[in-house]
Amino acid sequence: MARELHCPIICTSSTARGGYNAAVGYDSFYGSSGIEYAADCAAGLQLSAVYSREYKDAGKERTGAKEKQAAIIERAKKEILRRVSLVGLKNRRGQMSCRIDFLFDVRHCAFTESIGVETLSSSDVEDLIMF
């Protein structure tokens, strides 16, 4: 359709419930296997808490790891100014592994750019794939 109309097509997808407490990936998109196949670019929006040292350390614990990580995410969701990240998941025409950090103001339903564009290290990309 994009080729026929000579314009970009933007598609949105809800997040599967199981994806709330993990780093965003294709499996986070609810019932949208067609997005993975057809999209030229795909990105996911998530709470930046999944990149925190606290979150990663909680995931390494032998008991209660998922519950501790879920508690970290719940705490982040209660903040008025939430740190969120737009993570590049697919880009057929350029750099894929990038992250743009924003602050989301819940009171005004508004985003402001936070730190800027950050290229993910190979260990961050592996972390995304692991979840």
Secondary structure by P-SEA (a helix, b strand, c coil): ccccccbbbbbbbbbcccccccccccccccccccccccccbbbbbbbcccccaaaaaaaacccaaaaaaaaaaaaaaaccccccccccccccccccbbbbbbbbccccccccccccbbbbcaaaaaaaaac
